[in-house]
Amino acid sequence: MVGAVVLDREGHIAGEGYHKGPGQPHAEQEALAQAGESAKGGTLYINLEPCTHAHRTPNCADAVIESGIYRTVISMTDPDERVRGAGVKALESARVRVDVGMHEDRAMRLNEFYVKHRLTGRPFVTAKFAMSLDGKIATRTGESRWISGEESRLHAHRLRHQHDAVLVGINTVITDNPELTARLDGEGVRQPLRIVVDSQLRIRQSARVVGPNTVIATTRGGRVGLAEVVKLPATGDGRVSLPDLMDELGRRNVISVLVEGGAEIHAAMLSEQLVDKVFAYVGPKLIGGREAPGPLGGKGVERLAEATGLHDLDVTRLGDDFLISGYVNVHRDR
């Protein structure tokens, strides 16, 4: 997500632009085209380094140089290996004054999906779950609709729209039979790739999630309707290797994954240190019960010092619910 603003010599806004999507002009090209001759001697502000690879002629760095811009203020360099400082060097070689780093943290947060993928080859992973005030995601009989309220569920559908893919385990498919689509009003709603982790290929062809926009990650070969079955390496206990799955998604240019459960998948993803961010919807309900499940399965940690911590917390009110979000500490340096 990139935006640009051109100021003329007097400091007045002469042009604005943003990248609207794949195949569309980049932000600086839109802003420079709008500014025209007013760009000469002016200043370009942009949150991501202009690219230098030949996606079009001229590329963005060359377009800035040809416009006659005097100064360019860039929030962050582009982590894409095709750029990584090349845009800055090109501008400086053409004697354009360049300042880098203004609001860099905010720029990296804005494009955290893109940054994670370009630096590691894996998608940015968001774990999301809804739970009661006493930490239950369902009753002891398995009933979970609805722990969270309508506003929280709408927010969850926005998260699906924002992510490239949504992922669940086979137990969630068997128990809830979800469709895993983004159900929002209006045009332009993006439907995420649907991923089911199903080590033993137990999924039924009649499951609502099975379709042409679905990937079933398994350790076995087979066919399931119109879904794509992807065979991946198994762990020692016969489960799909989640790191290998993230590598495969990264190779497919899936840069963000929303993990919606269940408890075993959440626990496994955290155990493998694959989760970057957590969204927890907390409903004002007390469910109780020793057999009522929580959001994390698995063995859990033995000591509090081993517990996964979160930083940069945000707490938001959604109707009667609270949404608590934060970044996983282990990934602070990624």
DRENDO-1510 file (C-alpha; in Angstrom, 1 decimal, always signed):
<recs>
REC; n; res; u; v; w
REC; 1; MET; +0.0; +0.0; +0.0 .
REC; 2; VAL; +1.8; +3.1; -1.3 .
REC; 3; GLY; +0.8; +6.7; -1.5 .
REC; 4; ALA; +2.6; +9.8; -2.8 .
REC; 5; VAL; +2.3; +13.6; -2.7 .
REC; 6; VAL; +4.1; +16.1; -4.8 .
REC; 7; LEU; +4.7; +19.7; -3.5 .
REC; 8; ASP; +5.7; +22.4; -5.9 .
REC; 9; ARG; +8.5; +24.9; -5.3 .
REC; 10; GLU; +6.3; +27.0; -3.0 .
REC; 11; GLY; +5.2; +24.0; -0.9 .
REC; 12; HIS; +1.7; +23.7; -2.4 .
REC; 13; ILE; +0.2; +20.3; -3.2 .
REC; 14; ALA; +0.6; +19.8; -6.9 .
REC; 15; GLY; -0.2; +16.1; -7.2 .
REC; 16; GLU; -1.4; +13.1; -5.3 .
REC; 17; GLY; -1.6; +9.4; -6.0 .
REC; 18; TYR; -1.8; +5.9; -4.6 .
REC; 19; HIS; -1.3; +2.4; -6.0 .
REC; 20; LYS; -4.8; +1.1; -6.7 .
REC; 21; GLY; -3.8; -2.5; -7.4 .
REC; 22; PRO; -1.8; -4.9; -9.6 .
REC; 23; GLY; -1.2; -3.6; -13.1 .
REC; 24; GLN; -2.2; -0.1; -12.1 .
REC; 25; PRO; +0.2; +2.9; -12.1 .
REC; 26; HIS; +2.3; +3.2; -9.0 .
REC; 27; ALA; +1.7; +6.0; -6.5 .
REC; 28; GLU; +4.6; +8.3; -7.6 .
REC; 29; GLN; +3.6; +7.9; -11.2 .
REC; 30; GLU; +0.1; +9.0; -10.5 .
REC; 31; ALA; +1.2; +11.9; -8.4 .
REC; 32; LEU; +3.8; +13.1; -10.9 .
REC; 33; ALA; +1.3; +12.8; -13.8 .
REC; 34; GLN; -1.1; +15.0; -11.9 .
REC; 35; ALA; +1.6; +17.5; -11.0 .
REC; 36; GLY; +2.9; +17.9; -14.5 .
REC; 37; GLU; +5.4; +20.8; -14.9 .
REC; 38; SER; +4.7; +21.8; -11.3 .
REC; 39; ALA; +6.9; +18.9; -10.2 .
REC; 40; LYS; +10.1; +20.6; -11.4 .
REC; 41; GLY; +12.1; +21.8; -8.4 .
REC; 42; GLY; +9.5; +20.4; -6.1 .
REC; 43; THR; +9.4; +17.7; -3.4 .
REC; 44; LEU; +8.0; +14.1; -3.6 .
REC; 45; TYR; +6.8; +12.5; -0.4 .
REC; 46; ILE; +6.3; +8.7; -0.5 .
REC; 47; ASN; +6.0; +5.9; +2.0 .
REC; 48; LEU; +8.0; +3.3; +0.0 .
REC; 49; GLU; +11.2; +3.6; -2.0 .
REC; 50; PRO; +10.6; +4.0; -5.8 .
REC; 51; CYS; +11.2; +0.8; -7.7 .
REC; 52; THR; +13.9; +0.3; -10.3 .
REC; 53; HIS; +12.8; -2.9; -12.0 .
REC; 54; ALA; +11.1; -2.8; -15.4 .
REC; 55; HIS; +7.4; -3.3; -14.6 .
REC; 56; ARG; +6.8; -0.4; -17.1 .
REC; 57; THR; +8.7; +2.3; -18.9 .
REC; 58; PRO; +10.0; +4.4; -17.3 .
REC; 59; ASN; +10.3; +2.7; -14.0 .
REC; 60; CYS; +9.4; +4.7; -10.9 .
REC; 61; ALA; +12.9; +5.9; -10.0 .
REC; 62; ASP; +13.5; +7.1; -13.6 .
REC; 63; ALA; +10.1; +8.8; -13.7 .
REC; 64; VAL; +11.0; +10.8; -10.6 .
REC; 65; ILE; +14.3; +11.8; -12.1 .
REC; 66; GLU; +12.7; +12.8; -15.4 .
REC; 67; SER; +10.1; +14.9; -13.7 .
REC; 68; GLY; +12.7; +17.3; -12.4 .
REC; 69; ILE; +11.9; +16.7; -8.7 .
REC; 70; TYR; +14.5; +18.4; -6.5 .
REC; 71; ARG; +13.9; +16.4; -3.2 .
REC; 72; THR; +12.4; +13.0; -2.4 .
REC; 73; VAL; +11.3; +12.1; +1.1 .
REC; 74; ILE; +11.0; +8.3; +1.6 .
REC; 75; SER; +9.7; +6.5; +4.7 .
REC; 76; MET; +11.3; +3.2; +4.1 .
REC; 77; THR; +13.5; +1.3; +1.6 .
REC; 78; ASP; +11.8; -1.5; -0.4 .
REC; 79; PRO; +12.7; -5.0; +1.0 .
REC; 80; ASP; +12.1; -6.5; -2.4 .
REC; 81; GLU; +15.4; -8.0; -3.6 .
REC; 82; ARG; +14.9; -6.3; -6.9 .
REC; 83; VAL; +15.1; -2.9; -5.2 .
REC; 84; ARG; +16.6; -2.8; -1.7 .
REC; 85; GLY; +18.2; +0.6; -1.9 .
REC; 86; ALA; +18.6; +0.7; -5.7 .
REC; 87; GLY; +15.9; +3.3; -6.0 .
REC; 88; VAL; +17.6; +5.6; -3.5 .
REC; 89; LYS; +21.0; +5.1; -5.3 .
REC; 90; ALA; +19.5; +5.9; -8.6 .
REC; 91; LEU; +18.0; +9.1; -7.3 .
REC; 92; GLU; +21.1; +10.2; -5.6 .
REC; 93; SER; +23.2; +9.4; -8.7 .
REC; 94; ALA; +20.9; +11.8; -10.6 .
REC; 95; ARG; +21.6; +14.5; -7.9 .
REC; 96; VAL; +18.1; +14.3; -6.4 .
REC; 97; ARG; +18.2; +15.0; -2.7 .
REC; 98; VAL; +16.9; +12.0; -0.8 .
REC; 99; ASP; +15.8; +11.7; +2.8 .
REC; 100; VAL; +15.0; +8.2; +4.1 .
REC; 101; GLY; +13.4; +7.1; +7.4 .
REC; 102; MET; +10.6; +9.6; +8.1 .
REC; 103; HIS; +7.9; +7.6; +10.0 .
REC; 104; GLU; +9.7; +4.4; +9.0 .
REC; 105; ASP; +8.0; +2.3; +11.8 .
REC; 106; ARG; +4.5; +3.4; +10.6 .
REC; 107; ALA; +5.4; +2.6; +7.0 .
REC; 108; MET; +6.6; -0.8; +7.9 .
REC; 109; ARG; +3.4; -1.5; +10.0 .
REC; 110; LEU; +1.3; -0.3; +7.1 .
REC; 111; ASN; +2.9; -2.9; +4.8 .
REC; 112; GLU; +3.7; -5.6; +7.4 .
REC; 113; PHE; +2.3; -8.4; +5.1 .
REC; 114; TYR; +4.6; -7.4; +2.2 .
REC; 115; VAL; +7.6; -6.8; +4.4 .
REC; 116; LYS; +7.4; -10.2; +6.2 .
REC; 117; HIS; +7.1; -12.0; +2.9 .
REC; 118; ARG; +9.9; -10.2; +1.1 .
REC; 119; LEU; +12.3; -10.6; +4.0 .
REC; 120; THR; +11.5; -14.3; +4.9 .
REC; 121; GLY; +9.8; -15.8; +1.9 .
REC; 122; ARG; +6.8; -16.7; +4.2 .
REC; 123; PRO; +3.4; -15.1; +4.6 .
REC; 124; PHE; +2.6; -12.9; +7.6 .
REC; 125; VAL; +0.4; -15.0; +9.9 .
REC; 126; THR; -2.5; -13.7; +12.0 .
REC; 127; ALA; -4.1; -16.0; +14.5 .
REC; 128; LYS; -7.7; -15.1; +15.3 .
REC; 129; PHE; -10.2; -16.5; +17.8 .
REC; 130; ALA; -13.3; -15.6; +19.8 .
REC; 131; MET; -13.6; -16.6; +23.4 .
REC; 132; SER; -15.7; -16.0; +26.5 .
REC; 133; LEU; -14.5; -14.0; +29.4 .
REC; 134; ASP; -13.3; -17.2; +31.1 .
REC; 135; GLY; -11.3; -18.3; +28.1 .
REC; 136; LYS; -13.6; -20.8; +26.4 .
REC; 137; ILE; -14.2; -21.1; +22.6 .
REC; 138; ALA; -17.2; -23.4; +23.0 .
REC; 139; THR; -19.2; -25.2; +25.6 .
REC; 140; ARG; -18.4; -28.8; +26.7 .
REC; 141; THR; -20.9; -30.0; +24.1 .
REC; 142; GLY; -19.1; -28.1; +21.3 .
REC; 143; GLU; -21.6; -25.2; +20.9 .
REC; 144; SER; -19.8; -22.0; +19.8 .
REC; 145; ARG; -22.4; -19.9; +18.0 .
REC; 146; TRP; -22.2; -17.2; +19.0 .
REC; 147; ILE; -19.7; -16.3; +21.7 .
REC; 148; SER; -18.9; -13.0; +20.0 .
REC; 149; GLY; -21.4; -10.4; +18.9 .
REC; 150; GLU; -22.4; -9.1; +15.5 .
REC; 151; GLU; -19.9; -6.3; +15.4 .
REC; 152; SER; -17.1; -8.7; +16.2 .
REC; 153; ARG; -18.2; -11.1; +13.4 .
REC; 154; LEU; -18.3; -8.3; +10.9 .
REC; 155; HIS; -14.8; -7.3; +11.9 .
REC; 156; ALA; -13.7; -10.9; +11.4 .
REC; 157; HIS; -15.1; -10.9; +7.9 .
REC; 158; ARG; -13.1; -7.7; +7.2 .
REC; 159; LEU; -10.0; -9.6; +8.3 .
REC; 160; ARG; -10.8; -12.3; +5.8 .
REC; 161; HIS; -11.2; -9.7; +3.1 .
REC; 162; GLN; -7.8; -8.2; +4.0 .
REC; 163; HIS; -5.8; -11.4; +4.0 .
REC; 164; ASP; -4.8; -13.5; +1.0 .
REC; 165; ALA; -5.8; -16.7; +2.7 .
REC; 166; VAL; -7.7; -18.1; +5.6 .
REC; 167; LEU; -6.6; -21.4; +7.2 .
REC; 168; VAL; -8.4; -23.9; +9.5 .
REC; 169; GLY; -7.7; -27.5; +10.6 .
REC; 170; ILE; -9.8; -30.5; +9.6 .
REC; 171; ASN; -11.5; -30.7; +13.0 .
REC; 172; THR; -13.0; -27.2; +12.5 .
REC; 173; VAL; -14.3; -28.3; +9.1 .
REC; 174; ILE; -15.9; -31.5; +10.6 .
REC; 175; THR; -17.4; -29.7; +13.6 .
REC; 176; ASP; -18.6; -26.4; +12.1 .
REC; 177; ASN; -18.6; -27.0; +8.3 .
REC; 178; PRO; -17.6; -23.4; +7.6 .
REC; 179; GLU; -17.6; -21.8; +4.2 .
REC; 180; LEU; -14.6; -19.5; +5.0 .
REC; 181; THR; -15.8; -16.6; +2.7 .
REC; 182; ALA; -15.7; -12.9; +3.3 .
REC; 183; ARG; -19.4; -11.9; +3.7 .
REC; 184; LEU; -19.5; -8.1; +3.4 .
REC; 185; ASP; -21.8; -5.7; +1.7 .
REC; 186; GLY; -20.7; -3.7; -1.3 .
REC; 187; GLU; -18.5; -4.3; -4.4 .
REC; 188; GLY; -14.9; -5.2; -4.4 .
REC; 189; VAL; -15.0; -7.8; -1.7 .
REC; 190; ARG; -11.9; -10.0; -2.1 .
REC; 191; GLN; -12.4; -13.7; -1.3 .
REC; 192; PRO; -9.4; -15.3; +0.4 .
REC; 193; LEU; -7.8; -18.6; -0.7 .
REC; 194; ARG; -9.2; -21.2; +1.7 .
REC; 195; ILE; -6.8; -23.6; +3.2 .
REC; 196; VAL; -7.6; -26.8; +5.2 .
REC; 197; VAL; -4.9; -28.6; +7.1 .
REC; 198; ASP; -6.0; -32.2; +6.8 .
REC; 199; SER; -3.1; -34.6; +7.4 .
REC; 200; GLN; -5.0; -37.9; +6.8 .
REC; 201; LEU; -7.3; -36.4; +4.1 .
REC; 202; ARG; -10.5; -37.0; +6.1 .
REC; 203; ILE; -12.4; -34.1; +4.5 .
REC; 204; ARG; -15.7; -35.0; +2.7 .
REC; 205; GLN; -16.3; -33.7; -0.8 .
REC; 206; SER; -19.7; -32.3; +0.5 .
REC; 207; ALA; -18.0; -29.9; +2.9 .
REC; 208; ARG; -18.9; -26.3; +2.2 .
REC; 209; VAL; -15.3; -25.3; +2.0 .
REC; 210; VAL; -14.5; -27.6; -0.9 .
REC; 211; GLY; -14.3; -25.7; -4.1 .
REC; 212; PRO; -12.0; -24.3; -6.8 .
REC; 213; ASN; -10.6; -21.6; -4.4 .
REC; 214; THR; -9.5; -24.2; -1.8 .
REC; 215; VAL; -6.2; -25.9; -1.0 .
REC; 216; ILE; -6.2; -29.0; +1.2 .
REC; 217; ALA; -2.8; -29.5; +2.8 .
REC; 218; THR; -2.2; -33.2; +3.5 .
REC; 219; THR; +0.5; -35.9; +3.8 .
REC; 220; ARG; -1.3; -38.1; +1.4 .
REC; 221; GLY; -2.2; -38.1; -2.3 .
REC; 222; GLY; -5.8; -37.9; -3.5 .
REC; 223; ARG; -8.6; -35.9; -5.0 .
REC; 224; VAL; -11.4; -34.0; -3.3 .
REC; 225; GLY; -13.8; -32.4; -5.7 .
REC; 226; LEU; -12.6; -29.2; -7.3 .
REC; 227; ALA; -10.2; -28.4; -4.4 .
REC; 228; GLU; -6.5; -28.6; -4.9 .
REC; 229; VAL; -4.8; -31.3; -2.8 .
REC; 230; VAL; -1.2; -30.5; -1.9 .
REC; 231; LYS; +0.9; -33.2; -0.5 .
REC; 232; LEU; +3.5; -32.0; +2.0 .
REC; 233; PRO; +6.1; -33.5; +4.3 .
REC; 234; ALA; +4.9; -35.0; +7.6 .
REC; 235; THR; +6.2; -34.4; +11.1 .
REC; 236; GLY; +7.2; -37.3; +13.4 .
REC; 237; ASP; +3.6; -37.8; +14.5 .
REC; 238; GLY; +2.3; -37.9; +11.0 .
REC; 239; ARG; +0.9; -34.3; +10.8 .
REC; 240; VAL; +1.4; -31.8; +8.0 .
REC; 241; SER; +4.6; -29.9; +8.5 .
REC; 242; LEU; +3.4; -26.3; +9.1 .
REC; 243; PRO; +6.7; -24.7; +8.3 .
REC; 244; ASP; +6.7; -26.5; +4.9 .
REC; 245; LEU; +3.2; -25.3; +4.3 .
REC; 246; MET; +4.2; -21.7; +5.0 .
REC; 247; ASP; +7.1; -22.1; +2.6 .
REC; 248; GLU; +4.8; -23.4; -0.1 .
REC; 249; LEU; +2.4; -20.6; +0.4 .
REC; 250; GLY; +5.2; -18.0; +0.2 .
REC; 251; ARG; +6.4; -19.5; -3.0 .
REC; 252; ARG; +2.8; -19.1; -4.4 .
REC; 253; ASN; +3.0; -15.4; -3.4 .
REC; 254; VAL; +0.5; -15.7; -0.6 .
REC; 255; ILE; +1.8; -12.9; +1.6 .
REC; 256; SER; -0.8; -13.1; +4.4 .
REC; 257; VAL; -2.7; -15.9; +6.2 .
REC; 258; LEU; -5.5; -15.6; +8.7 .
REC; 259; VAL; -5.6; -18.7; +11.0 .
REC; 260; GLU; -9.0; -19.3; +12.4 .
REC; 261; GLY; -8.5; -22.5; +14.3 .
REC; 262; GLY; -9.2; -24.7; +15.8 .
REC; 263; ALA; -7.3; -25.0; +19.1 .
REC; 264; GLU; -4.8; -27.6; +17.9 .
REC; 265; ILE; -3.9; -25.6; +14.8 .
REC; 266; HIS; -3.4; -22.4; +16.9 .
REC; 267; ALA; -1.2; -24.2; +19.4 .
REC; 268; ALA; +0.8; -25.9; +16.6 .
REC; 269; MET; +1.4; -22.6; +14.7 .
REC; 270; LEU; +2.5; -20.9; +17.9 .
REC; 271; SER; +4.7; -23.8; +18.9 .
REC; 272; GLU; +6.4; -23.6; +15.5 .
REC; 273; GLN; +6.9; -19.8; +16.0 .
REC; 274; LEU; +4.9; -19.1; +12.8 .
REC; 275; VAL; +2.4; -16.6; +14.2 .
REC; 276; ASP; +3.1; -12.8; +13.9 .
REC; 277; LYS; -0.1; -11.3; +15.3 .
REC; 278; VAL; -3.0; -12.3; +17.4 .
REC; 279; PHE; -6.6; -11.0; +17.3 .
REC; 280; ALA; -8.7; -12.2; +20.3 .
REC; 281; TYR; -12.4; -11.3; +20.5 .
REC; 282; VAL; -13.6; -11.5; +24.1 .
REC; 283; GLY; -17.4; -11.8; +24.7 .
REC; 284; PRO; -19.0; -11.0; +28.0 .
REC; 285; LYS; -20.0; -14.6; +28.8 .
REC; 286; LEU; -19.0; -17.1; +31.4 .
REC; 287; ILE; -19.2; -20.6; +30.1 .
REC; 288; GLY; -17.2; -22.7; +32.6 .
REC; 289; GLY; -16.7; -26.5; +32.5 .
REC; 290; ARG; -13.5; -28.5; +32.7 .
REC; 291; GLU; -14.2; -30.1; +29.4 .
REC; 292; ALA; -15.0; -26.8; +27.6 .
REC; 293; PRO; -12.1; -26.0; +25.2 .
REC; 294; GLY; -9.9; -23.0; +25.2 .
REC; 295; PRO; -8.4; -21.2; +22.1 .
REC; 296; LEU; -5.1; -23.2; +22.4 .
REC; 297; GLY; -4.8; -26.9; +22.5 .
REC; 298; GLY; -1.7; -29.0; +22.5 .
REC; 299; LYS; +0.4; -29.7; +25.6 .
REC; 300; GLY; +0.9; -26.1; +26.5 .
REC; 301; VAL; +3.9; -24.7; +28.4 .
REC; 302; GLU; +5.1; -26.0; +31.7 .
REC; 303; ARG; +6.4; -22.6; +33.0 .
REC; 304; LEU; +5.0; -19.1; +32.7 .
REC; 305; ALA; +8.4; -18.0; +31.5 .
REC; 306; GLU; +7.8; -20.1; +28.4 .
REC; 307; ALA; +4.4; -18.5; +27.6 .
REC; 308; THR; +4.0; -16.6; +24.4 .
REC; 309; GLY; +3.9; -12.8; +25.1 .
REC; 310; LEU; +2.5; -10.0; +23.0 .
REC; 311; HIS; +3.6; -6.5; +22.5 .
REC; 312; ASP; +2.1; -3.3; +21.0 .
REC; 313; LEU; -1.3; -4.2; +22.4 .
REC; 314; ASP; -4.5; -2.6; +21.2 .
REC; 315; VAL; -7.8; -2.9; +23.0 .
REC; 316; THR; -11.0; -1.9; +21.0 .
REC; 317; ARG; -14.6; -2.1; +22.0 .
REC; 318; LEU; -16.9; -3.8; +19.5 .
REC; 319; GLY; -20.4; -3.7; +20.7 .
REC; 320; ASP; -20.5; -5.6; +24.0 .
REC; 321; ASP; -17.2; -7.4; +23.1 .
REC; 322; PHE; -13.6; -6.4; +23.4 .
REC; 323; LEU; -11.0; -7.0; +20.7 .
REC; 324; ILE; -7.5; -7.5; +22.0 .
REC; 325; SER; -4.7; -7.5; +19.4 .
REC; 326; GLY; -0.9; -7.6; +19.6 .
REC; 327; TYR; +2.2; -8.8; +18.0 .
REC; 328; VAL; +4.0; -12.0; +19.1 .
REC; 329; ASN; +7.2; -11.2; +20.9 .
REC; 330; VAL; +9.4; -13.8; +19.2 .
REC; 331; HIS; +8.9; -12.0; +15.9 .
REC; 332; ARG; +9.9; -8.5; +17.0 .
REC; 333; ASP; +13.0; -8.5; +14.9 .
REC; 334; ARG; +11.5; -10.0; +11.7 .
</recs>
